[in-house]
Amino acid sequence: MTDFTTDRAEEMIDPVTGEIIDQKDLAERLLAQAKEQGVSLVGPGGLLNQLMKNWADPIS
């Protein structure tokens, strides 16, 4: 029996290129960019707050 460790339903696909997005790499790049720009990770203007706001309030 074959054991698959990844579920294809959980993969993120880039809508432009159609390529599978490496979620860990994406998160690491976001954290590095926030650090370079002096953006806090938490708090009212923090990265996590902004990500949640964008996720909760999609463009209509």
C-alpha positions in Angstrom: 0.0 0.0 0.0 1.3 3.4 -0.9 1.4 6.1 1.8 0.9 9.6 0.4 2.1 12.3 2.8 0.6 15.3 0.9 -3.0 15.9 0.1 -3.4 17.5 -3.3 -6.5 19.3 -2.1 -4.4 21.3 0.3 -1.9 22.5 -2.4 -2.0 26.2 -3.4 -1.9 26.9 -7.1 -0.6 30.1 -8.5 -3.5 31.5 -10.6 -1.1 33.1 -13.1 1.4 30.4 -13.7 -0.6 27.3 -12.6 2.4 26.2 -10.6 2.1 24.7 -7.1 3.1 27.3 -4.5 5.5 26.2 -1.7 3.6 27.5 1.3 6.6 27.2 3.7 8.7 29.2 1.2 6.0 31.8 0.8 5.7 32.2 4.6 9.4 32.6 5.0 9.6 35.2 2.3 6.7 37.2 3.9 8.4 37.1 7.3 11.8 38.2 5.8 10.1 41.0 3.9 8.3 42.2 7.0 11.5 42.1 9.0 13.4 44.1 6.2 10.6 46.7 6.2 10.4 47.0 10.0 6.8 45.7 10.1 5.8 44.0 13.3 4.4 40.5 13.1 1.6 41.2 15.6 -0.5 44.2 16.7 -2.8 46.6 14.9 -0.5 47.3 12.0 1.3 43.9 12.1 1.7 41.4 9.3 -0.6 38.8 10.8 -3.4 41.4 11.3 -3.0 42.7 7.8 -3.1 39.1 6.3 -6.3 38.3 8.3 -7.9 41.6 7.3 -7.2 40.9 3.6 -8.5 37.3 4.0 -11.7 38.3 5.9 -12.5 41.3 3.7 -11.9 40.2 0.1 -12.2 42.7 -2.8 -15.8 42.8 -4.0 
